[in-house]
Amino acid sequence: MKTFDIFSDFQKKTTLLEASAGTGKTYTITSLFLMLVLKENLGVDQILVVTFTEAAASELKGRIFDRLRDVLKGYEKKEHGNENEIEDFFVKKIVNDFPRGKEKIINAIRAFDLAPVFTIHGFCYRVLIENAFETRNFFDSEIITDEELLIGQSADDFYRKYMKTASSEEAEIIHSMNLYPEYICDLCRNYLKYENITIEADIFDIDISLCLKEFFYAQEKLSALWFEERDNIKNLFFNNESLNKNKYKYSYIESRSQSLDYLFSADRNPPYLFIKEKLNNRNNPFLYFRSSRIKQGTKKNMEPPLHIFFDEGEKFYNLAFETDQNISKFVSQFKKKAIIETGKELGFAKSQFRLLGFNDFITKVKDGLKKEKGMILADILRKRYRAALIDEFQDTDSTQYDIFQKIFAGKVPLFLIGDPKQAIYRFRGADLFAYLKAKKNADFVYTLDKNYRSSPGSVYGVNHIFSFSENPFIYENVAFKKILPAKDESCCVIENNEKTSSVNIVFLKGREAKKYSNAHKFLIEYIKSEISMILKNGSLGLYKLGDKNAAPEDIAVLVRSNKQGREIKKTLEDNNIPCVLASEESVFDSEEAFFLLEFLDCVYNCYNEKKIRWVLTGELFLYQTSFINELIENDNKWSEIVFKFRRFNLDWSEKGIMEMLNNFYYEENILEKQLKLNSGERKVTNLIHLSEILHEEETRAGRSKDSLLKWFADNVYNKNLSSKEYELRLESDRNKVKILTVHKSKGLEFPIVFCGFIQREPMIYNSGASEILYHRKPDYELVLDLKSVKDEKTLDLMKEELLSEDLRLFYVAVTRAKYKTWFFMNESKSGSNYRSPDYILKSSSGDDMGKILDELEKSSGGNIRVEKYDTCENLNSCDFLYKENKHELKVCEFTGEIKNKFKISSFSSLVSSGWIDEKFDSDKKRILQNSVREDSNFGIHGFPKGAFAGIFFHSIFEQLDFQAGDIEIEDIVRLNLESFNYHEKWLKPVSEMVKNVLNKDLLNGFKLCDIENKRKLPEMEFYYPLGEKEISNFLFNLSNSQLNPFFKKMVKKISPGDAAGFMKGFIDLVFEHDGKFYIIDWKSNHLGYSYSDYNPERLESEIAETLYFLQYYIYSCALDKYLGSRLGNNYSYEEKFGGVYYLFIRGISENHDTNGIYYDLPVKFW
């Protein structure tokens, strides 16, 4: 494979670049971006860059921008005659090869915000939004970040429908095999993520109910025969001289007879387990009492004892095997049906509610490219993106590859950059074979051959290990090519003033080493001991990384699972070694989640003093038992505690969960107490994270206390959320050893790396394995094999894929270090080659791993060192306790100025932000408000006033079908009265008010009862950008428009300042009638006790004093912008906008007057 030269090998076709670990993949991508700008004259918005994660996209975008600035500086240095100061060879050559490129670089920097650097999901989402018609995507689809709940509901739906028609026998099998919705949900979660998958199950067309009935009929028949002939059969054995007495001992006959007694008298439910017990019982009596077995136990030249039970037992034994096989085939078919039908249910639910999961973005774009307008869509995208750079291409799948292939291949420059040796995300759906297919189809394939990350010793050591095998990654087209180090020999570890090896292999040998528990214990002890030694010598200046003393932050420990990481973390912390675990586990799994749930449950049930006593003894308060007893015995102190919990309850109700928890943490010094404990920083991080999650859920979903508590409990106990936002946050990693999984370490580098638990036995798959996912040769078709019996060829392919992934994991692990790597091996029980790195090393010569490692060390040129141990007792002990250098902290005084112009504004925030120079409350208004009495004798005018009442009325009109009859109206009013805890005496006044509002002529020849549900939109949210002077200009234009003189007077009293950002709000109701769009705002303001108090003059005064006219001008502007964007050329304000209604609902009567109705048609000036 040829090494890539960006100047001579830059092609306009499809180019695949294989970038081994540390070979400057990101640098190459940024260089390609520069070449596309300078050589191909492309704008930054025409170069598509796609990578794997949001974090990687953000980092890559930053790196590209930095390279653009570096090149610009290069041009400036050349202009000033300082070309020799340009250190980067690429930049120097670019500056010379493209002398007129400076202007292009300046333009690229100016327009860089437009650069499309996305994840694959981000790219596909953009395609769907911008090409909705071509992809047949809904404009208003809702994105769901976690499909777990939806998959669970779909699995429930399938299960419920299936069980409705299932026979009792089928239901018994499903129950006995635990094929419940939870299991179906797991199946679908694991396999529905694969777009192109073939599901194979047993062919089964037998009625399983008849099959089981036949079996149990035979069992009952044989059971009756046994209990009738039992003694005769036993005597036949005891008195027969022809039987081999070693095989048919008296004790054997008795024990087997008792087993038959049990089996024939046992409950046959559930049937599957019952049959399995008959077949798989170690002392299966049917093996003993059937004719073929008795014949085997008969002496030579003698006749076996005869009895009808022996012949019937033979038939029953065979029938049991046949029934067992049929049940297994039935289960196989059920699983396939469950996956397919649940997938359909899931798709239907998404379509019905217009939901899109992240993977739906990809499948919808792929489908859009396949349909009749697929060529049009591809052409649109090619015109927009004139080149594409796909990073981390080894983590793609066949669907993603098909998208890039159809859009870009052969038409524009397409660069696919990745490394098949680092394809380790199979569990996320990544497909190595999609990469290999792309490699085969690429016009050009190159490699990068210099390692810029690691020391020469590390590079040569890794080269030497992987060169021990002809195909170290099993597949021939995933080849290992030796690479060269870019760093010089000064990049190395110096221990006791001597250069040391860069790769250490620690080998635990001997009989004890073959036990996993012994190897596990040894590995943890070794890591602890070696890290202690490194830190001790580093603190004395005897362990250097280049010219720097080794410290905790230089060390990383890589593991396979978070469980292993926790074990190592505990061992290191017990030895005072500072460390941090970077975990993908959910914060709901933490102890702090459980303790916080206990506390919140106690706050919710604040009158339950037993719960209060319990939570005070817990891990949050950390009170001593003696102190709690003292509290309980002192009535005054105990009353204070109880009162405090009731106050927390009130705070939660009135101020929300976040403010309540902040008060709790502050008053009880919770965070300070937790910080003093072991892993205190981790505990505090979890508590703060959980508080934010609860606040977000309370705000997002509008959850009440009981609803939020239930949601929290569900997630703590059921673990049914897997969103990224619920992953454990990393506490501070300053001056700490980092512990993380190999998967999480990919793309990172560390000075020193310990690879723990790298060598393991792969999962054992036998012919009875439940599910097997593999790629079938020769086309590498993805297959899910659910058949009850797997053939050996399938199992071999599965083992091959598992081993290959293990080998790639090993490669990723041993290429993370800059200076030095340790990895561990132990002798295998079986001597199997199906382990990494055994496969690589044993494929060279022989099976004696000790001798192989000796040969490896001897031929490595000093780059590899092998350490051999028999037990943990041989380890060098180190009692060194690391002490962190603590610096005195100082509080700096802030003397700068924070400009707070950019913000999100709303009508409410404008009115409450101090912009109003005077108060507008009139004496009349104050007198009316002070005289309000809550009395149903006053009808709707006596209804309680205030914000809560306003929310109540809004709720009714939001839920109401305007064409509803009297009964439906009263039902909705009654429901809301109950929800808002209002007395039922208000049912009639409120219902009458609603009817009055619906049946009132609205001045334009129609009533609200004329409006169909589909022609109205309640609570319409808007959000539009504001320039720095936009509000000032808006008010200026408003004051100079055809505005009511009274309103103009009010506008002049507003001082807006220079706020910028966004304007947001909610319009109570938007509706369409006769081709025009109208706004309604429901007003429950109390202006008096008669309808005449809501006359037009009084309403105009109220509109002015409360600045409602400003509110409806903002609303009109927002709706105008929205309609213009959605209706395009078919919209004009003058023709389509009908006006604004402010309906003061307490003032609208059934009479033919205009009381309570304020209408205006704002003149457009914006």
HUTAWO-V986576 format. One record per residue. OMEGA is omega as a letter, one per 20 degrees, with the letter a starting at -180 (999 if undefined). Layout:
# HUTAWO-V986576
[[OMEGA] [OMEGA]]
This chain:
# HUTAWO-V986576
[[a] [r] [a] [r] [a] [a] [a] [a] [r] [a] [r] [a] [r] [a] [r] [r] [r] [a] [r] [a] [r] [a] [r] [a] [a] [r] [a] [r] [r] [r] [r] [r] [r] [r] [r] [r] [a] [a] [a] [r] [a] [r] [a] [r] [a] [a] [r] [r] [a] [r] [a] [a] [r] [a] [r] [r] [r] [r] [a] [r] [r] [a] [r] [r] [r] [r] [r] [r] [r] [r] [r] [r] [r] [r] [a] [r] [r] [r] [a] [r] [a] [a] [a] [r] [r] [a] [a] [a] [a] [a] [a] [a] [r] [a] [a] [a] [a] [a] [a] [a] [a] [a] [r] [r] [r] [r] [r] [r] [a] [a] [a] [r] [a] [a] [a] [r] [a] [q] [r] [r] [r] [r] [a] [r] [r] [r] [a] [a] [a] [a] [a] [a] [a] [a] [a] [r] [r] [r] [a] [r] [r] [a] [r] [a] [a] [a] [a] [a] [a] [r] [r] [r] [r] [r] [r] [a] [r] [a] [a] [a] [a] [a] [r] [a] [a] [r] [r] [r] [r] [a] [r] [r] [a] [r] [a] [r] [a] [r] [a] [r] [r] [r] [r] [r] [r] [r] [a] [r] [a] [a] [r] [a] [r] [a] [a] [a] [r] [r] [a] [r] [r] [r] [a] [a] [r] [r] [a] [r] [r] [r] [a] [r] [r] [a] [a] [r] [r] [a] [r] [r] [a] [r] [r] [r] [a] [a] [r] [a] [a] [a] [r] [a] [r] [r] [r] [r] [a] [a] [a] [a] [a] [a] [r] [a] [r] [a] [a] [r] [r] [a] [r] [a] [r] [a] [r] [r] [r] [r] [r] [r] [a] [a] [a] [r] [a] [r] [a] [a] [j] [a] [a] [a] [r] [r] [r] [a] [r] [a] [a] [r] [a] [r] [a] [a] [r] [r] [a] [a] [r] [a] [a] [r] [r] [r] [r] [a] [r] [r] [a] [r] [r] [a] [r] [r] [a] [r] [a] [a] [a] [r] [r] [r] [r] [a] [a] [r] [r] [r] [r] [r] [a] [r] [r] [r] [r] [r] [r] [r] [r] [r] [r] [r] [a] [a] [r] [a] [a] [a] [a] [a] [r] [r] [r] [r] [r] [r] [r] [r] [r] [a] [a] [a] [r] [r] [r] [r] [a] [a] [r] [r] [a] [a] [r] [r] [r] [r] [r] [r] [a] [a] [a] [r] [a] [r] [r] [r] [r] [a] [r] [a] [r] [r] [r] [a] [a] [r] [a] [r] [a] [a] [r] [a] [r] [a] [a] [r] [a] [r] [r] [r] [r] [r] [a] [a] [a] [a] [a] [a] [r] [a] [a] [r] [r] [a] [r] [a] [r] [r] [a] [r] [a] [r] [a] [a] [r] [a] [r] [r] [r] [a] [r] [a] [r] [r] [a] [r] [r] [r] [a] [a] [a] [r] [a] [r] [r] [r] [r] [a] [r] [r] [a] [a] [a] [r] [r] [r] [r] [r] [a] [r] [r] [r] [a] [a] [a] [r] [r] [a] [r] [r] [a] [r] [r] [a] [a] [a] [r] [a] [r] [r] [r] [r] [a] [r] [r] [a] [a] [a] [r] [r] [a] [r] [r] [r] [a] [r] [r] [r] [a] [r] [a] [r] [r] [r] [a] [a] [r] [a] [r] [a] [a] [a] [a] [r] [a] [a] [r] [r] [r] [a] [a] [a] [a] [r] [a] [a] [r] [a] [a] [r] [r] [a] [r] [a] [r] [a] [r] [r] [r] [a] [a] [r] [a] [r] [a] [r] [a] [r] [a] [a] [a] [a] [r] [a] [r] [r] [a] [a] [r] [a] [r] [r] [r] [r] [r] [r] [a] [r] [a] [a] [r] [r] [r] [r] [r] [r] [a] [a] [r] [r] [r] [a] [r] [r] [a] [r] [r] [r] [a] [r] [a] [r] [a] [a] [r] [r] [r] [a] [a] [r] [r] [r] [r] [r] [a] [r] [r] [a] [r] [r] [r] [r] [a] [a] [r] [r] [a] [a] [r] [a] [r] [r] [r] [a] [a] [r] [r] [r] [r] [r] [a] [a] [a] [a] [a] [a] [r] [r] [r] [r] [a] [r] [a] [r] [r] [r] [r] [r] [r] [r] [r] [a] [a] [a] [r] [a] [a] [a] [r] [a] [r] [r] [r] [a] [a] [a] [a] [a] [a] [a] [r] [r] [a] [a] [a] [a] [r] [a] [a] [a] [r] [a] [a] [r] [a] [a] [r] [r] [a] [r] [a] [r] [a] [r] [a] [a] [r] [a] [a] [a] [a] [a] [r] [a] [a] [r] [r] [r] [r] [r] [a] [a] [r] [a] [r] [a] [a] [r] [a] [r] [a] [a] [r] [a] [r] [r] [r] [r] [r] [r] [a] [r] [r] [r] [a] [r] [a] [r] [a] [r] [r] [a] [a] [a] [a] [a] [a] [r] [a] [r] [a] [a] [r] [r] [a] [r] [r] [a] [r] [r] [r] [r] [a] [r] [r] [a] [r] [r] [a] [r] [r] [r] [a] [r] [a] [r] [j] [a] [a] [r] [a] [a] [r] [a] [r] [a] [a] [r] [a] [r] [a] [a] [r] [r] [r] [r] [r] [r] [r] [a] [r] [a] [r] [r] [r] [r] [r] [r] [r] [a] [r] [a] [a] [r] [r] [a] [r] [a] [a] [a] [r] [r] [a] [r] [r] [r] [a] [r] [a] [a] [a] [r] [a] [r] [r] [j] [a] [a] [a] [a] [a] [r] [r] [a] [r] [a] [a] [a] [r] [a] [r] [a] [r] [r] [r] [a] [a] [a] [a] [a] [r] [a] [a] [r] [r] [r] [a] [a] [r] [a] [r] [a] [a] [a] [r] [a] [r] [a] [a] [r] [a] [r] [a] [r] [a] [a] [r] [a] [r] [r] [r] [r] [a] [a] [a] [a] [r] [r] [a] [a] [a] [a] [r] [a] [r] [r] [a] [a] [r] [a] [a] [a] [r] [r] [a] [a] [a] [r] [a] [a] [r] [r] [a] [a] [a] [a] [a] [a] [a] [a] [a] [r] [a] [a] [a] [r] [r] [a] [a] [a] [r] [a] [a] [r] [r] [a] [a] [r] [r] [r] [r] [a] [r] [a] [a] [a] [r] [a] [a] [r] [a] [r] [a] [r] [a] [a] [a] [r] [r] [r] [a] [r] [a] [r] [a] [r] [r] [a] [a] [r] [r] [a] [a] [r] [a] [a] [a] [r] [a] [r] [r] [r] [a] [r] [r] [a] [a] [a] [a] [r] [a] [r] [a] [r] [r] [r] [r] [r] [r] [a] [r] [a] [a] [a] [r] [a] [r] [r] [r] [r] [r] [a] [r] [a] [r] [r] [a] [a] [a] [a] [r] [r] [r] [a] [r] [r] [r] [a] [a] [r] [r] [a] [r] [a] [r] [r] [r] [r] [r] [a] [a] [r] [a] [r] [a] [a] [a] [a] [r] [r] [a] [r] [a] [r] [r] [r] [a] [a] [r] [r] [a] [r] [r] [r] [r] [a] [a] [r] [r] [r] [a] [r] [r] [a] [r] [a] [r] [a] [r] [a] [a] [r] [a] [a] [a] [a] [r] [r] [r] [r] [r] [r] [a] [a] [a] [a] [r] [r] [r] [r] [a] [r] [r] [r] [a] [r] [a] [a] [r] [r] [a] [a] [r] [a] [a] [a] [r] [a] [r] [a] [r] [a] [a] [a] [a] [a] [a] [r] [a] [r] [r] [a] [r] [a] [r] [a] [a] [a] [r] [a] [a] [r] [a] [r] [r] [a] [r] [a] [r] [r] [a] [r] [a] [r] [a] [999]]
